[in-house]
Amino acid sequence: MRRRQLTSALVGFLLAGTAMMVLPRHGDTDGWRATFSPALPAPTGSHDVGVRRMRLVDQDRRDPWRPDRDRTLMIDVHYPADSGSRPLAHYAVAPALTEFGRLAWAPGEERRLGLLPDEVNWMFRTHSHEWAPPATGSFPVLVGSPPPGVMRSAYTGIAEELASRGYVVVTVDHPFDAPVVDLYPTRRVIEPSDAVATVGRLDADTTRIADLEYVTRRLSGLDRPVSRVLDLRRVGLFGWTGSDARQRAHLAGLPGVSAVADLTGTAEVTDTGTVPLLVIGGSPIGVRRDLPRSGWRARVTIPGASPRSLTDDGVLLAQIAERYPRVEPVVRQDIGEVHALAYRTVRRTLASFFDHRVNGAQAGTIVVESGVTVDLVSS
């Protein structure tokens, strides 16, 4: 009799544990099975994609927002993957966000959009396989920095596209200058409210430049399997590339950098020496009159595009608005009316630009869709 009671109790405990595992992680459980998962476009290149998350600590630099701590960064590394004889299915498909990052960030975003908790699965799966072995070869490196107020996860789909085309892509989070930074694999999450010192925009941008310099100089020591396939003679930068000509020129002068692409939507076409510069934005972008006539410079204009439509946010928010029409007015303010065109243009133009300027492919014209203009400033 006692054995039967113990067995019943054990079964009940296991069933309860199973129930706890399948319940949603936060919010009302009513209707949670209908949670909507947005999806990034699949990569179009010939390579499968792997991803690794890494935490970097610059012990030679204090964090200006937390002077009691060394400056700590989080990066994602997307790369061409090849599992060899073991199927890639063995490796987990990466979620869009880590769990602790989602718990810190999602409630505020849901309130801003007017969503109920658990109406959207922010940890939707991407097309990257976590910790899959890198493919054999030697691949150029692209370092991406999201604009202020944006997380590195907003470049996941762009990074996957570029990695599928034969690049190792490192995307960087800048703590305190992003909504949430999850210091994986710890349980520590950094939000701007955690700062103990006030940092102005000028100093914040200077810190961002130092972050990118630190990451770029640390590429050879990031991770042994990935480091073996890096070609550090061919490095490109994309995303936020400085707030002025001086900062952009400094980044262009970092070791191995052979091309720079600004995706903030607000940058001028400035002098980067002999390093080619591509600037993408939603309205005609200024050109400095003192630009030299040597060196390739171009601007791509997508009328009506917003800065968020130049990231993954455009395609994902559009899907959410289609599923929940009540949030459409807020989403429209975020991503504008041409988000699909803007996102396609970014992916295609970046791939073409880096193929020609970093990977050594035969140069050609940048092909864009109707409504998008390309101005070659200097060649």
Order of alpha helices (4+ residues) and beta strands (2+ residues): alpha-beta-beta-beta-alpha-beta-beta-alpha-beta-beta-beta-alpha-alpha-beta-alpha-beta-beta-beta-alpha-alpha-alpha-beta
